[in-house]
């Protein structure tokens, strides 16, 4: 069997360069014109590959975008520093350190564009939001198990307050990250201290 024949056999290694070019092209086109009018044909043309090359890797545009966004917003390991506040501080620093700078500019637009597409919106939420919400919940549950947090803590509610405030900040600022290093900790500290005033004597 010739080398040329071997090269054409199914299952040959896929080109990492082509794979990266497709993901990059999808994000570039989404940022330029949004998701609604974007097609696999346009992605293939921008990446310099055939449309069949894309469909060998992804069955749908939704699946392609999920992977593209995951490359921008990679989820770090969940640290265990021994305290809830230390864990939060570490995971926020690791997240900001691993996320590409353009992610904070692209992701709000992608989420907004996906609002009218239930399948794409679900895929984006599962790629971006669900793992991070789960990580925060794990940190809080560890705090409960250590006795650092109250045993009857509503973990889901606290998760939504801390996580939701952070997501809202990114969306409303259009991707401005200046508040992100301190925001989850500020929200947690406020919750931990309570918001009630001192009772009257």
Secondary structure in CASP SS format (residue, H / E / C, confidence):
PFRMAT SS
TARGET T0000
AUTHOR 0000-0000-0000
METHOD secondary structure of the structure
MODEL  1
X C 1.00
X C 1.00
X H 1.00
X H 1.00
X H 1.00
X H 1.00
X H 1.00
X H 1.00
X C 1.00
X C 1.00
X C 1.00
X C 1.00
X C 1.00
X C 1.00
X C 1.00
X H 1.00
X H 1.00
X H 1.00
X H 1.00
X H 1.00
X H 1.00
X H 1.00
X H 1.00
X H 1.00
X H 1.00
X H 1.00
X H 1.00
X H 1.00
X H 1.00
X H 1.00
X H 1.00
X H 1.00
X H 1.00
X C 1.00
X C 1.00
X C 1.00
X C 1.00
X C 1.00
X C 1.00
X H 1.00
X H 1.00
X H 1.00
X H 1.00
X H 1.00
X H 1.00
X H 1.00
X H 1.00
X C 1.00
X C 1.00
X C 1.00
X H 1.00
X H 1.00
X H 1.00
X H 1.00
X H 1.00
X H 1.00
X H 1.00
X C 1.00
X C 1.00
X C 1.00
X H 1.00
X H 1.00
X H 1.00
X H 1.00
X H 1.00
X H 1.00
X H 1.00
X H 1.00
X H 1.00
X H 1.00
X H 1.00
X H 1.00
X C 1.00
X C 1.00
X C 1.00
X C 1.00
X C 1.00
X C 1.00
X C 1.00
X C 1.00
X C 1.00
X C 1.00
X C 1.00
X H 1.00
X H 1.00
X H 1.00
X H 1.00
X H 1.00
X H 1.00
X H 1.00
X H 1.00
X H 1.00
X H 1.00
X H 1.00
X H 1.00
X H 1.00
X H 1.00
X H 1.00
X C 1.00
X C 1.00
X C 1.00
X C 1.00
X H 1.00
X H 1.00
X H 1.00
X H 1.00
X H 1.00
X H 1.00
X H 1.00
X H 1.00
X H 1.00
X H 1.00
X H 1.00
X H 1.00
X H 1.00
X H 1.00
X C 1.00
X H 1.00
X H 1.00
X H 1.00
X H 1.00
X H 1.00
X H 1.00
X H 1.00
X H 1.00
X H 1.00
X H 1.00
X H 1.00
X H 1.00
X H 1.00
X H 1.00
X H 1.00
X H 1.00
X H 1.00
X H 1.00
X H 1.00
X H 1.00
X H 1.00
X H 1.00
X H 1.00
X H 1.00
X H 1.00
X H 1.00
X H 1.00
X H 1.00
X H 1.00
X C 1.00
X C 1.00
X C 1.00
X C 1.00
X C 1.00
X C 1.00
X C 1.00
X C 1.00
X H 1.00
X H 1.00
X H 1.00
X H 1.00
X H 1.00
X H 1.00
X H 1.00
X H 1.00
X H 1.00
X H 1.00
X H 1.00
X H 1.00
X H 1.00
X H 1.00
X H 1.00
X H 1.00
X H 1.00
X H 1.00
X H 1.00
X C 1.00
X C 1.00
X C 1.00
X C 1.00
X C 1.00
X C 1.00
X H 1.00
X H 1.00
X H 1.00
X H 1.00
X H 1.00
X H 1.00
X H 1.00
X H 1.00
X H 1.00
X H 1.00
X H 1.00
X H 1.00
X H 1.00
X H 1.00
X C 1.00
X C 1.00
X C 1.00
X C 1.00
X C 1.00
X C 1.00
X C 1.00
X C 1.00
END
